[in-house]
Amino acid sequence: MEGEDRRQQILRAAFEEFSEKGFHGATIKGIAERASLQSPALIYWYFPGGKEELFASAVESQLSFLQSFRDPEALLDLPPDALLRKVADAYGEFVSRPVTIRLARLLLGEAPRHPKLFDPVVARGPMRVLRFLETYLERQVQLGRLRPHDVRASARAFLGMLFPMGLSHVLLPQLREHGPTDEEYVATMIETFLDGLRPHPQEAGDDGD
């Protein structure tokens, strides 16, 4: 097995080991055995930072929604409703995956005890999405599609509005009882969010006279 395939094999084995045993319980030897490696030393060829680097990389490998932002420059001029729908759909697909429940349990168990472990995960995952949204919303302000505002706040607000959907899939399925479907929730959420940010008639040059 060559290069990237071997690396992905190690990441899959590492996620299995970490999600079952936690950071301290997992071992490089155990990961090597799961990955069918002849020697645990081979792991350090791909992950010279050892167990800490492997943990962050294994967690990041499960953040499938990041694939939607591989080419952020190509997304900056999309209309707001289309872009926000794209983000919401990627997130919805991510939280609907069975493996996401295991990922959430791992994060909830390890983050309070080992916050530094998650610095690279947060930087390459949630912060990457947040920074993209800030840049995107600022671009929409420049294009006149949205009124001037603090895009740092609006980007966080939009991600915060997605959180109940994830919570209902991953931790509290009771929230889905008698509630809207994901499609209904996303449509209403985006409409509500954009209604608060579209330019007022006065800002578009209409003074009402």
Z-matrix of the N, CA and C atoms (Angstrom, degrees):
N
C 1 1.475
C 2 1.523 1 108.55
N 3 1.312 2 116.09 1 135.37
C 4 1.447 3 120.91 2 -172.90
C 5 1.522 4 112.41 3 -104.02
N 6 1.365 5 113.20 4 153.99
C 7 1.450 6 124.73 5 166.73
C 8 1.511 7 118.65 6 25.85
N 9 1.349 8 114.83 7 -105.90
C 10 1.452 9 120.75 8 -172.24
C 11 1.522 10 111.99 9 -64.02
N 12 1.341 11 117.65 10 -35.42
C 13 1.460 12 119.95 11 178.16
C 14 1.520 13 110.68 12 -62.51
N 15 1.317 14 117.76 13 -42.86
C 16 1.454 15 121.04 14 179.11
C 17 1.537 16 109.99 15 -65.60
N 18 1.314 17 116.77 16 -40.33
C 19 1.461 18 120.09 17 179.21
C 20 1.532 19 110.71 18 -61.74
N 21 1.322 20 116.83 19 -44.06
C 22 1.458 21 120.40 20 179.17
C 23 1.524 22 111.33 21 -65.95
N 24 1.314 23 117.06 22 -35.31
C 25 1.459 24 120.83 23 176.88
C 26 1.529 25 110.45 24 -62.21
N 27 1.322 26 116.09 25 -42.23
C 28 1.468 27 120.75 26 178.45
C 29 1.523 28 110.21 27 -65.77
N 30 1.321 29 117.64 28 -41.72
C 31 1.465 30 120.76 29 -179.52
C 32 1.531 31 111.12 30 -64.06
N 33 1.317 32 117.06 31 -40.93
C 34 1.465 33 119.55 32 178.26
C 35 1.527 34 110.40 33 -63.43
N 36 1.333 35 115.92 34 -43.71
C 37 1.458 36 120.04 35 179.43
C 38 1.527 37 110.72 36 -65.24
N 39 1.316 38 116.55 37 -39.02
C 40 1.464 39 120.65 38 -179.73
C 41 1.516 40 110.91 39 -65.02
N 42 1.321 41 117.02 40 -42.98
C 43 1.468 42 118.83 41 179.07
C 44 1.520 43 110.82 42 -62.67
N 45 1.313 44 117.38 43 -40.87
C 46 1.463 45 120.57 44 177.28
C 47 1.529 46 110.29 45 -59.76
N 48 1.319 47 116.60 46 -46.10
C 49 1.465 48 121.74 47 -177.85
C 50 1.532 49 110.62 48 -65.41
N 51 1.322 50 116.71 49 -48.21
C 52 1.472 51 119.66 50 -178.51
C 53 1.525 52 111.80 51 -66.48
N 54 1.323 53 117.43 52 -40.11
C 55 1.467 54 119.52 53 -176.43
C 56 1.527 55 111.23 54 -70.34
N 57 1.317 56 117.25 55 -25.92
C 58 1.463 57 120.59 56 178.62
C 59 1.531 58 112.59 57 -86.44
N 60 1.332 59 116.36 58 -37.44
C 61 1.459 60 119.64 59 -169.90
C 62 1.526 61 114.53 60 -115.65
N 63 1.332 62 117.83 61 -7.14
C 64 1.458 63 119.81 62 -175.31
C 65 1.512 64 110.75 63 77.63
N 66 1.333 65 115.28 64 174.13
C 67 1.470 66 118.86 65 -175.88
C 68 1.524 67 111.79 66 -64.96
N 69 1.321 68 117.90 67 -49.06
C 70 1.457 69 120.22 68 -176.46
C 71 1.522 70 112.46 69 -70.33
N 72 1.321 71 117.65 70 -34.96
C 73 1.461 72 120.28 71 -178.94
C 74 1.511 73 113.70 72 -74.27
N 75 1.320 74 116.66 73 -27.56
C 76 1.464 75 120.70 74 -179.87
C 77 1.525 76 110.39 75 -72.87
N 78 1.338 77 116.17 76 148.62
C 79 1.463 78 121.05 77 178.96
C 80 1.521 79 109.85 78 -131.81
N 81 1.318 80 115.32 79 153.53
C 82 1.460 81 120.47 80 175.29
C 83 1.526 82 109.82 81 -60.92
N 84 1.320 83 116.57 82 -39.21
C 85 1.462 84 120.26 83 178.44
C 86 1.525 85 111.02 84 -61.73
N 87 1.334 86 116.05 85 -44.10
C 88 1.457 87 119.37 86 179.34
C 89 1.515 88 112.09 87 -63.43
N 90 1.323 89 116.67 88 -39.34
C 91 1.468 90 121.00 89 178.27
C 92 1.522 91 110.09 90 -65.25
N 93 1.328 92 116.96 91 -42.43
C 94 1.467 93 121.14 92 179.11
C 95 1.525 94 110.76 93 -61.25
N 96 1.316 95 116.54 94 -39.90
C 97 1.464 96 119.95 95 179.24
C 98 1.524 97 110.97 96 -66.54
N 99 1.314 98 116.36 97 -41.94
C 100 1.468 99 119.52 98 178.15
C 101 1.527 100 111.37 99 -63.61
N 102 1.323 101 115.92 100 -33.38
C 103 1.463 102 120.73 101 -178.35
C 104 1.524 103 112.44 102 -87.42
N 105 1.334 104 116.50 103 1.84
C 106 1.478 105 121.94 104 179.82
C 107 1.519 106 112.12 105 59.29
N 108 1.333 107 116.08 106 40.11
C 109 1.448 108 121.18 107 177.51
C 110 1.523 109 109.63 108 -89.16
N 111 1.312 110 115.99 109 145.07
C 112 1.457 111 119.94 110 179.35
C 113 1.522 112 111.66 111 -71.22
N 114 1.322 113 116.67 112 -31.14
C 115 1.454 114 120.77 113 -179.09
C 116 1.523 115 110.63 114 -140.97
N 117 1.340 116 118.22 115 134.93
C 118 1.477 117 120.32 116 175.53
C 119 1.522 118 112.52 117 -59.65
N 120 1.337 119 116.72 118 -24.86
C 121 1.469 120 120.08 119 -178.62
C 122 1.523 121 111.71 120 -60.31
N 123 1.339 122 117.39 121 -24.59
C 124 1.463 123 120.04 122 -178.37
C 125 1.524 124 111.19 123 -64.32
N 126 1.325 125 116.61 124 -27.95
C 127 1.464 126 119.87 125 179.66
C 128 1.522 127 110.82 126 -60.29
N 129 1.325 128 116.88 127 -36.42
C 130 1.467 129 120.01 128 -177.73
C 131 1.529 130 111.89 129 -71.02
N 132 1.307 131 117.33 130 -18.03
C 133 1.471 132 120.36 131 175.20
C 134 1.530 133 109.62 132 -66.21
N 135 1.328 134 115.40 133 -39.33
C 136 1.463 135 120.88 134 -178.80
C 137 1.527 136 112.51 135 -90.78
N 138 1.322 137 115.83 136 -28.37
C 139 1.467 138 120.55 137 -177.08
C 140 1.527 139 109.11 138 -133.42
N 141 1.336 140 116.36 139 77.33
C 142 1.471 141 119.91 140 -176.09
C 143 1.527 142 113.52 141 -62.37
N 144 1.324 143 117.62 142 -19.42
C 145 1.458 144 120.71 143 178.01
C 146 1.513 145 113.64 144 -77.27
N 147 1.325 146 116.55 145 -0.45
C 148 1.454 147 120.52 146 175.59
C 149 1.515 148 113.85 147 74.80
N 150 1.307 149 115.35 148 -149.10
C 151 1.458 150 122.45 149 -171.71
C 152 1.525 151 112.37 150 -61.68
N 153 1.332 152 117.67 151 -39.37
C 154 1.465 153 120.50 152 -179.38
C 155 1.523 154 110.98 153 -64.18
N 156 1.325 155 116.68 154 -47.18
C 157 1.470 156 119.72 155 179.06
C 158 1.524 157 110.63 156 -63.77
N 159 1.318 158 116.02 157 -40.20
C 160 1.457 159 120.44 158 -178.90
C 161 1.528 160 110.82 159 -64.99
N 162 1.320 161 116.96 160 -39.19
C 163 1.462 162 120.60 161 178.12
C 164 1.524 163 110.59 162 -61.16
N 165 1.331 164 116.65 163 -50.97
C 166 1.465 165 120.51 164 -179.04
C 167 1.522 166 111.27 165 -60.88
N 168 1.327 167 116.88 166 -41.69
C 169 1.465 168 120.86 167 -179.09
C 170 1.519 169 111.51 168 -68.80
N 171 1.338 170 116.79 169 -37.04
C 172 1.466 171 120.20 170 178.82
C 173 1.522 172 110.94 171 -66.36
N 174 1.328 173 116.85 172 -41.61
C 175 1.466 174 120.23 173 177.38
C 176 1.525 175 109.99 174 -65.03
N 177 1.324 176 116.11 175 -46.47
C 178 1.472 177 119.60 176 -179.17
C 179 1.524 178 111.50 177 -60.65
N 180 1.320 179 117.44 178 -34.23
C 181 1.466 180 120.97 179 -178.68
C 182 1.523 181 112.20 180 -62.85
N 183 1.330 182 117.08 181 -19.58
C 184 1.466 183 121.03 182 179.93
C 185 1.528 184 113.03 183 -92.16
N 186 1.328 185 117.02 184 -4.59
C 187 1.469 186 120.87 185 -178.35
C 188 1.527 187 109.36 186 -86.50
N 189 1.315 188 115.28 187 72.92
C 190 1.465 189 120.76 188 -172.35
C 191 1.525 190 113.27 189 -61.97
N 192 1.328 191 117.44 190 -27.33
C 193 1.462 192 119.32 191 -176.53
C 194 1.528 193 112.75 192 -65.63
N 195 1.341 194 117.20 193 -16.81
C 196 1.466 195 119.72 194 179.43
C 197 1.527 196 112.16 195 -65.61
N 198 1.335 197 116.48 196 -21.55
C 199 1.460 198 119.18 197 179.27
C 200 1.520 199 112.18 198 -61.59
N 201 1.325 200 116.56 199 -24.51
C 202 1.466 201 120.22 200 -179.82
C 203 1.522 202 112.68 201 -70.29
N 204 1.339 203 117.18 202 -12.72
C 205 1.470 204 121.12 203 -175.32
C 206 1.525 205 112.01 204 -118.13
N 207 1.325 206 116.59 205 25.59
C 208 1.462 207 119.90 206 -178.79
C 209 1.526 208 111.30 207 -68.82
N 210 1.339 209 117.42 208 -27.74
C 211 1.467 210 121.42 209 179.91
C 212 1.524 211 108.03 210 -128.72
N 213 1.344 212 117.72 211 71.38
C 214 1.473 213 120.03 212 -173.17
C 215 1.518 214 114.11 213 -62.46
N 216 1.332 215 118.16 214 -31.23
C 217 1.463 216 120.29 215 -178.61
C 218 1.521 217 111.47 216 -60.52
N 219 1.324 218 116.61 217 -32.92
C 220 1.466 219 120.24 218 -178.40
C 221 1.523 220 112.17 219 -73.41
N 222 1.331 221 117.56 220 -10.42
C 223 1.457 222 121.35 221 -175.82
C 224 1.522 223 113.37 222 -101.07
N 225 1.320 224 117.80 223 -12.67
C 226 1.458 225 120.89 224 -168.43
C 227 1.527 226 114.51 225 -65.26
N 228 1.342 227 117.93 226 -26.68
C 229 1.458 228 119.81 227 -177.72
C 230 1.521 229 113.30 228 -99.90
N 231 1.332 230 117.58 229 4.06
C 232 1.464 231 119.51 230 175.58
C 233 1.528 232 109.77 231 -63.38
N 234 1.331 233 118.50 232 146.39
C 235 1.473 234 120.39 233 175.13
C 236 1.526 235 110.13 234 -59.86
N 237 1.321 236 117.74 235 148.29
C 238 1.465 237 120.46 236 -176.31
C 239 1.521 238 114.72 237 -54.85
N 240 1.342 239 117.37 238 -43.46
C 241 1.464 240 117.71 239 -178.28
C 242 1.523 241 111.46 240 -64.07
N 243 1.342 242 117.85 241 -35.85
C 244 1.465 243 121.32 242 179.82
C 245 1.529 244 111.45 243 -70.74
N 246 1.324 245 116.58 244 -44.19
C 247 1.468 246 119.58 245 -178.71
C 248 1.517 247 111.44 246 -67.09
N 249 1.320 248 117.31 247 -46.09
C 250 1.463 249 120.09 248 -178.57
C 251 1.523 250 110.81 249 -65.43
N 252 1.327 251 117.24 250 -33.92
C 253 1.458 252 120.17 251 174.59
C 254 1.529 253 110.55 252 -64.45
N 255 1.303 254 116.77 253 -39.71
C 256 1.461 255 121.26 254 178.92
C 257 1.532 256 110.38 255 -62.12
N 258 1.321 257 116.39 256 -44.32
C 259 1.466 258 120.75 257 178.55
C 260 1.527 259 110.44 258 -63.60
N 261 1.325 260 116.69 259 -46.89
C 262 1.456 261 121.05 260 -178.05
C 263 1.525 262 111.72 261 -64.34
N 264 1.326 263 116.83 262 -39.64
C 265 1.468 264 119.96 263 179.49
C 266 1.525 265 110.96 264 -66.42
N 267 1.331 266 116.65 265 -40.38
C 268 1.465 267 119.88 266 178.49
C 269 1.520 268 110.50 267 -63.66
N 270 1.325 269 115.94 268 -41.27
C 271 1.463 270 119.95 269 178.26
C 272 1.528 271 110.91 270 -66.85
N 273 1.324 272 117.02 271 -42.49
C 274 1.455 273 120.88 272 179.62
C 275 1.518 274 112.06 273 -61.52
N 276 1.322 275 116.50 274 -41.13
C 277 1.467 276 120.10 275 177.25
C 278 1.530 277 110.58 276 -64.27
N 279 1.329 278 116.04 277 -39.69
C 280 1.462 279 121.11 278 -179.95
C 281 1.527 280 111.53 279 -63.09
N 282 1.324 281 117.94 280 -49.35
C 283 1.473 282 120.06 281 -176.11
C 284 1.518 283 111.89 282 -72.52
N 285 1.331 284 117.84 283 -15.93
C 286 1.457 285 120.79 284 179.24
C 287 1.526 286 112.66 285 -84.03
N 288 1.327 287 117.88 286 -11.60
C 289 1.464 288 121.10 287 -179.69
C 290 1.528 289 109.92 288 -73.36
N 291 1.341 290 118.54 289 134.32
C 292 1.471 291 120.32 290 178.38
C 293 1.518 292 113.31 291 -55.57
N 294 1.325 293 117.48 292 -35.33
C 295 1.463 294 120.13 293 -177.21
C 296 1.520 295 111.69 294 -66.67
N 297 1.333 296 117.71 295 -21.32
C 298 1.458 297 120.50 296 -179.11
C 299 1.526 298 111.30 297 -66.01
N 300 1.326 299 117.12 298 -30.33
C 301 1.468 300 119.87 299 176.72
C 302 1.526 301 109.56 300 -63.18
N 303 1.313 302 117.16 301 -42.28
C 304 1.467 303 120.63 302 178.61
C 305 1.522 304 110.63 303 -66.73
N 306 1.326 305 115.84 304 -38.57
C 307 1.455 306 119.86 305 178.12
C 308 1.523 307 110.71 306 -63.24
N 309 1.323 308 117.09 307 -43.25
C 310 1.470 309 120.97 308 -179.92
C 311 1.515 310 111.19 309 -62.66
N 312 1.313 311 117.06 310 -41.75
C 313 1.463 312 120.41 311 178.78
C 314 1.524 313 111.03 312 -63.77
N 315 1.326 314 115.96 313 -39.06
C 316 1.463 315 119.87 314 178.15
C 317 1.522 316 110.34 315 -64.16
N 318 1.311 317 117.15 316 -45.50
C 319 1.464 318 121.28 317 -178.81
C 320 1.523 319 111.34 318 -64.69
N 321 1.326 320 116.21 319 -43.58
C 322 1.466 321 119.53 320 -178.79
C 323 1.526 322 111.32 321 -66.98
N 324 1.322 323 116.16 322 -31.03
C 325 1.455 324 119.52 323 -179.59
C 326 1.519 325 113.64 324 -78.98
N 327 1.328 326 116.75 325 -34.82
C 328 1.459 327 120.32 326 -172.27
C 329 1.521 328 114.43 327 -99.66
N 330 1.325 329 118.29 328 -31.70
C 331 1.464 330 120.40 329 -174.50
C 332 1.528 331 113.48 330 -58.87
N 333 1.348 332 119.83 331 -43.78
C 334 1.477 333 118.27 332 179.87
C 335 1.531 334 112.88 333 -65.77
N 336 1.333 335 116.95 334 -30.96
C 337 1.460 336 120.27 335 -176.24
C 338 1.523 337 112.97 336 -88.33
N 339 1.331 338 116.62 337 -29.27
C 340 1.470 339 120.58 338 -176.08
C 341 1.527 340 110.05 339 -134.69
N 342 1.334 341 118.11 340 62.21
C 343 1.476 342 119.48 341 -174.82
C 344 1.520 343 113.92 342 -58.54
N 345 1.337 344 117.91 343 -32.65
C 346 1.464 345 120.32 344 -178.25
C 347 1.525 346 112.24 345 -65.87
N 348 1.330 347 116.47 346 -26.45
C 349 1.461 348 119.75 347 177.80
C 350 1.519 349 111.33 348 -59.91
N 351 1.322 350 116.23 349 -27.22
C 352 1.457 351 120.52 350 -171.97
C 353 1.524 352 112.91 351 -95.55
N 354 1.311 353 117.47 352 -1.57
C 355 1.472 354 119.50 353 178.95
C 356 1.528 355 111.48 354 -55.68
N 357 1.356 356 119.46 355 -51.15
C 358 1.470 357 118.11 356 179.71
C 359 1.522 358 112.71 357 -68.07
N 360 1.335 359 117.37 358 -31.64
C 361 1.464 360 120.55 359 178.86
C 362 1.522 361 110.12 360 -65.38
N 363 1.324 362 116.45 361 -46.39
C 364 1.465 363 121.09 362 179.82
C 365 1.524 364 110.37 363 -64.80
N 366 1.332 365 116.40 364 -40.60
C 367 1.475 366 120.34 365 -178.71
C 368 1.521 367 111.67 366 -64.13
N 369 1.323 368 117.09 367 -41.07
C 370 1.463 369 120.39 368 -176.07
C 371 1.521 370 112.94 369 -92.12
N 372 1.357 371 117.02 370 -9.80
C 373 1.449 372 120.61 371 -179.12
C 374 1.512 373 112.43 372 -111.66
N 375 1.335 374 118.16 373 -95.94
C 376 1.472 375 120.42 374 -175.86
C 377 1.526 376 114.08 375 -56.70
N 378 1.333 377 118.37 376 -41.00
C 379 1.472 378 119.17 377 -179.12
C 380 1.517 379 111.44 378 -68.12
N 381 1.303 380 117.10 379 -32.49
C 382 1.467 381 120.50 380 177.14
C 383 1.524 382 110.13 381 -63.26
N 384 1.336 383 116.61 382 -44.74
C 385 1.461 384 120.40 383 178.18
C 386 1.526 385 110.55 384 -66.03
N 387 1.333 386 116.54 385 -41.96
C 388 1.465 387 120.77 386 -179.56
C 389 1.524 388 110.88 387 -61.81
N 390 1.317 389 117.41 388 -46.91
C 391 1.471 390 120.63 389 -179.85
C 392 1.527 391 111.09 390 -63.31
N 393 1.333 392 116.07 391 -38.31
C 394 1.461 393 118.30 392 177.11
C 395 1.525 394 110.53 393 -62.12
N 396 1.338 395 117.03 394 -45.87
C 397 1.461 396 119.84 395 -179.52
C 398 1.525 397 111.63 396 -62.04
N 399 1.321 398 116.90 397 -39.28
C 400 1.464 399 119.78 398 177.17
C 401 1.526 400 110.66 399 -60.66
N 402 1.330 401 115.89 400 -45.75
C 403 1.468 402 120.56 401 179.49
C 404 1.523 403 110.77 402 -64.35
N 405 1.324 404 115.65 403 -43.12
C 406 1.465 405 120.12 404 -179.64
C 407 1.531 406 111.01 405 -62.82
N 408 1.310 407 117.46 406 -48.72
C 409 1.460 408 120.39 407 -177.94
C 410 1.522 409 111.78 408 -64.13
N 411 1.324 410 116.84 409 -36.70
C 412 1.465 411 120.03 410 175.91
C 413 1.524 412 110.43 411 -63.25
N 414 1.330 413 116.43 412 -39.60
C 415 1.459 414 120.99 413 176.82
C 416 1.532 415 111.04 414 -62.57
N 417 1.313 416 117.75 415 -39.94
C 418 1.463 417 121.04 416 179.21
C 419 1.531 418 111.61 417 -67.72
N 420 1.324 419 116.30 418 -32.70
C 421 1.470 420 120.16 419 173.96
C 422 1.524 421 109.57 420 -64.39
N 423 1.329 422 116.68 421 -44.26
C 424 1.467 423 121.01 422 179.39
C 425 1.523 424 111.83 423 -62.08
N 426 1.342 425 116.23 424 -34.72
C 427 1.461 426 120.71 425 179.94
C 428 1.522 427 112.40 426 -79.54
N 429 1.331 428 117.12 427 -7.09
C 430 1.456 429 121.06 428 179.76
C 431 1.516 430 114.28 429 82.71
N 432 1.327 431 117.28 430 7.94
C 433 1.464 432 120.37 431 179.64
C 434 1.526 433 111.70 432 -79.76
N 435 1.329 434 116.35 433 -26.79
C 436 1.453 435 121.78 434 177.73
C 437 1.517 436 108.26 435 -127.11
N 438 1.316 437 116.70 436 150.91
C 439 1.455 438 120.03 437 179.57
C 440 1.532 439 110.26 438 -76.16
N 441 1.304 440 117.82 439 155.34
C 442 1.475 441 120.65 440 177.65
C 443 1.524 442 111.17 441 -58.91
N 444 1.316 443 115.76 442 135.16
C 445 1.465 444 121.34 443 179.83
C 446 1.521 445 108.06 444 -166.05
N 447 1.311 446 116.36 445 176.91
C 448 1.459 447 122.21 446 178.46
C 449 1.527 448 108.51 447 -82.00
N 450 1.344 449 116.15 448 101.13
C 451 1.467 450 119.92 449 -175.36
C 452 1.523 451 111.75 450 -68.60
N 453 1.322 452 117.95 451 -20.22
C 454 1.473 453 119.49 452 175.73
C 455 1.518 454 109.75 453 -63.39
N 456 1.336 455 116.03 454 -39.84
C 457 1.465 456 120.54 455 179.72
C 458 1.527 457 111.23 456 -73.52
N 459 1.328 458 117.64 457 -43.62
C 460 1.466 459 119.43 458 -176.38
C 461 1.524 460 111.61 459 -68.16
N 462 1.339 461 117.74 460 -35.86
C 463 1.469 462 120.12 461 177.58
C 464 1.521 463 110.49 462 -62.76
N 465 1.313 464 116.07 463 -43.01
C 466 1.471 465 120.11 464 178.16
C 467 1.529 466 111.31 465 -67.30
N 468 1.327 467 115.71 466 -37.18
C 469 1.460 468 119.46 467 179.53
C 470 1.526 469 110.86 468 -63.82
N 471 1.326 470 116.68 469 -41.43
C 472 1.466 471 119.16 470 -179.53
C 473 1.525 472 110.86 471 -64.93
N 474 1.322 473 117.28 472 -45.42
C 475 1.465 474 119.60 473 178.14
C 476 1.531 475 110.44 474 -62.74
N 477 1.315 476 116.34 475 -37.10
C 478 1.459 477 119.64 476 178.05
C 479 1.523 478 112.12 477 -63.45
N 480 1.327 479 116.99 478 -33.44
C 481 1.460 480 120.29 479 178.80
C 482 1.523 481 111.96 480 -70.44
N 483 1.323 482 117.05 481 -23.03
C 484 1.464 483 120.69 482 177.16
C 485 1.528 484 111.86 483 -76.78
N 486 1.327 485 116.27 484 -23.76
C 487 1.459 486 120.71 485 -171.30
C 488 1.526 487 113.92 486 -56.99
N 489 1.345 488 120.54 487 -43.03
C 490 1.471 489 119.33 488 -179.74
C 491 1.529 490 113.22 489 -58.58
N 492 1.331 491 117.27 490 -33.48
C 493 1.455 492 119.69 491 178.82
C 494 1.523 493 110.06 492 -65.65
N 495 1.330 494 116.76 493 -43.61
C 496 1.456 495 120.17 494 177.63
C 497 1.510 496 111.99 495 -65.39
N 498 1.324 497 116.30 496 -41.11
C 499 1.460 498 120.74 497 -179.34
C 500 1.526 499 111.09 498 -61.58
N 501 1.328 500 116.56 499 -38.62
C 502 1.463 501 119.95 500 -177.76
C 503 1.525 502 112.11 501 -71.59
N 504 1.327 503 117.05 502 -26.74
C 505 1.469 504 120.49 503 178.95
C 506 1.522 505 112.04 504 -84.38
N 507 1.329 506 115.90 505 -37.58
C 508 1.458 507 119.75 506 -167.56
C 509 1.524 508 113.38 507 -96.97
N 510 1.327 509 117.70 508 -41.36
C 511 1.462 510 120.10 509 -171.69
C 512 1.525 511 114.44 510 -120.40
N 513 1.321 512 117.84 511 -37.92
C 514 1.461 513 120.89 512 -172.80
C 515 1.534 514 110.59 513 -128.73
N 516 1.328 515 117.55 514 75.89
C 517 1.468 516 119.53 515 -179.52
C 518 1.524 517 112.92 516 -61.74
N 519 1.346 518 117.30 517 -18.09
C 520 1.466 519 120.32 518 178.15
C 521 1.522 520 111.53 519 -59.28
N 522 1.347 521 116.36 520 -26.74
C 523 1.463 522 119.82 521 -179.33
C 524 1.529 523 112.20 522 -65.13
N 525 1.331 524 116.42 523 -19.68
C 526 1.457 525 119.78 524 -178.54
C 527 1.534 526 112.05 525 -81.95
N 528 1.329 527 116.60 526 -16.50
C 529 1.456 528 120.04 527 -179.31
C 530 1.531 529 110.82 528 -66.61
N 531 1.308 530 115.53 529 126.81
C 532 1.474 531 122.82 530 177.82
C 533 1.539 532 112.09 531 62.44
N 534 1.312 533 116.50 532 14.43
C 535 1.461 534 119.56 533 179.30
C 536 1.515 535 111.63 534 -101.64
N 537 1.331 536 117.01 535 179.13
C 538 1.462 537 119.77 536 178.25
C 539 1.520 538 111.25 537 -71.28
N 540 1.320 539 116.42 538 157.92
C 541 1.459 540 119.98 539 171.07
C 542 1.525 541 108.84 540 -69.60
N 543 1.319 542 116.76 541 165.51
C 544 1.462 543 119.26 542 177.33
C 545 1.516 544 110.99 543 -57.52
N 546 1.332 545 116.47 544 -41.33
C 547 1.464 546 121.00 545 179.95
C 548 1.524 547 110.69 546 -61.05
N 549 1.306 548 116.74 547 -45.52
C 550 1.467 549 121.12 548 179.61
C 551 1.525 550 111.12 549 -65.31
N 552 1.328 551 115.37 550 -41.39
C 553 1.463 552 119.00 551 -178.79
C 554 1.523 553 111.09 552 -64.54
N 555 1.330 554 116.34 553 -45.92
C 556 1.464 555 120.29 554 -177.85
C 557 1.523 556 110.50 555 -63.65
N 558 1.338 557 117.32 556 -43.42
C 559 1.472 558 120.33 557 -179.36
C 560 1.529 559 111.01 558 -60.32
N 561 1.329 560 116.49 559 -46.05
C 562 1.470 561 120.16 560 179.95
C 563 1.518 562 111.26 561 -67.83
N 564 1.336 563 116.68 562 -40.03
C 565 1.457 564 121.41 563 -179.18
C 566 1.529 565 111.32 564 -61.15
N 567 1.334 566 116.59 565 -47.37
C 568 1.465 567 120.45 566 -178.43
C 569 1.526 568 110.51 567 -66.41
N 570 1.336 569 116.86 568 -42.08
C 571 1.464 570 119.95 569 178.76
C 572 1.527 571 110.79 570 -61.22
N 573 1.314 572 116.21 571 -44.33
C 574 1.470 573 120.52 572 179.62
C 575 1.517 574 111.63 573 -64.23
N 576 1.321 575 115.98 574 -43.91
C 577 1.464 576 121.31 575 -179.44
C 578 1.529 577 111.08 576 -61.84
N 579 1.332 578 116.84 577 -48.28
C 580 1.465 579 120.04 578 -176.76
C 581 1.520 580 112.53 579 -72.81
N 582 1.316 581 117.92 580 -30.03
C 583 1.465 582 119.74 581 177.60
C 584 1.528 583 110.88 582 -59.47
N 585 1.300 584 117.04 583 -31.79
C 586 1.461 585 120.30 584 179.34
C 587 1.510 586 114.25 585 -80.22
N 588 1.343 587 117.26 586 -9.85
C 589 1.467 588 120.15 587 -174.05
C 590 1.524 589 114.24 588 -119.37
N 591 1.337 590 117.24 589 -9.96
C 592 1.459 591 118.04 590 179.35
C 593 1.526 592 109.91 591 -68.34
N 594 1.330 593 117.28 592 147.56
C 595 1.475 594 120.06 593 -178.40
C 596 1.522 595 111.87 594 -58.74
N 597 1.322 596 116.15 595 140.33
C 598 1.453 597 121.01 596 172.87
C 599 1.531 598 108.61 597 -72.11
N 600 1.341 599 117.69 598 154.77
C 601 1.480 600 118.80 599 178.60
C 602 1.520 601 113.09 600 -52.21
N 603 1.335 602 117.12 601 -38.51
C 604 1.470 603 119.94 602 -179.38
C 605 1.517 604 110.78 603 -63.78
N 606 1.331 605 116.75 604 -35.77
C 607 1.463 606 120.69 605 -178.38
C 608 1.517 607 111.30 606 -74.03
N 609 1.341 608 115.21 607 -21.92
C 610 1.466 609 119.62 608 178.40
C 611 1.532 610 111.66 609 -89.85
N 612 1.340 611 116.19 610 5.70
C 613 1.448 612 120.12 611 176.60
C 614 1.506 613 114.54 612 100.17
N 615 1.355 614 116.58 613 4.16
C 616 1.466 615 121.15 614 179.09
C 617 1.535 616 108.19 615 -102.00
N 618 1.336 617 116.64 616 110.45
C 619 1.469 618 119.74 617 -177.68
C 620 1.514 619 112.45 618 -90.70
N 621 1.364 620 115.61 619 5.07
C 622 1.472 621 119.82 620 175.75
C 623 1.511 622 112.98 621 86.39
N 624 1.351 623 120.44 622 -2.20
C 625 1.469 624 121.91 623 179.91
C 626 1.525 625 110.50 624 -91.05
